[in-house]
Amino acid sequence: MSETPHEGFSGDLLPAGPGQTINAIAHFYRGELTRMVAWRDRLDHTTNWAIAASAAMLSVTLSSPDSHHAVILCCMAVVFLLLLIEARRYRYFDVSRNRVRLLERNYHARLFDPETPSDPPDWKERLHEDLRTPRFQHSLLQAMRNRLRRNYLWIYLTLFVAWWLKVSTIVLEPRTGKARFVRSVDQFFANASVSYIPGELVVMGVALFCFALGAVATATPAPGFGEEADV
């Protein structure tokens, strides 16, 4: 007699008692925790790359008065690319972290205080839906906001100060070769030019880029994007 798919599935794979259920939950928790730690480690790697790239390019640019400030602009572009990569990795990290926290809050924590109510009350249904149809908890823009406020604003602040210092204070005297401060707005824009691109356009581009980063970093988070999401 052939058994139905449901009978075969339930008889072979689903837990037959409380002991097997606890064992399945433990294996599930361990797997999600391992995945979460792996994605967290990748986040740290991307941040380390951004810091190393910024330090290397700043050492090249600031080591000599005649080195061009365009190296810092290239560094800003590289760091932005790393920011996008890290924001994407953060979204995957957040999927596993959300599952782990649901179990920790509503299963492991209640082992020590069974009277504590579940938070949220429908955590089993949420976990079920998330496993059946996995979805990112937050958008790419919200993930960028998180990584900016955590690490990348400080990196960009350092790069912007170095760029402003390079453009506004370092000019070589034609005859002596010594560095001095810029003495007029025309000198400042001349210093800021990159090849055939006028200095006015370069300064405007940097200002718009910094404004966009600030707008993303100060944007209001989505509901639920609170303390735990800022790990």
Steps between C-alpha positions, in 0.01 A plus 500: 500500500650833392495783749393853417767775471377657824517172691844420364628847583359513851606146583857535370602861566279679751582463872307221670528638853618791718857371509530493122336844478756651739777331303369646173475850653857472631632401157303777332626759749860383461477518121351850494750621759789368289361672191453826692858492633633432150320802355611712796859403428454608139374839619819548700712404198336765281550767764865400535545530123352850505728609785808346337425658161442841659819482705708396199366771269524770768862408571578531128316832462615675817859380486594752232379858430490438125283187514157559348179509703326286236640196683271585793203534264577154360520373858153641571367308201668176612365539855150561359525175305601321819209665679259356242655154538480520879138619491411200284680266739323663794161415353592130490645523851179659623286212368686245715527738795123553499439123517757454776353783707146366462613169647710659773226738616208261484651158567836514677419805714169350611680190625627718784174691552198318355267776621650751256262556206617433147625796300347507247208271592490352149873425485443140387287615208760763407779245511293258294428760233863613493619143444237427235551828311826668610500878463745773586399686813618839371574675173845566360467869590421416862795261512726776362371731773594247765854445366553874451405581857704210635828541310505676166411854608826513695694371200339757271553777754872421502514492120308827466724683749810369322360606162409847628845537654664393175295732282491809719840515668763345279631694202856492370679829441622510138852615593569362845293182486377559856144436612272782612133573559271592213434872496189535284190316386647475150803319638275268695298401192815470293638264763177300498496441125560148370646484150247675272227507766469852652550536873151641543345176370730287717411693816130487412521124443675439832248720682203317345657165582552598864145636519362172361696296755375724780141468379524120495667489843236721662199345327220372723524121533219266409276360776685231689841630394597578856755409759548138403536593133792728589733218603 
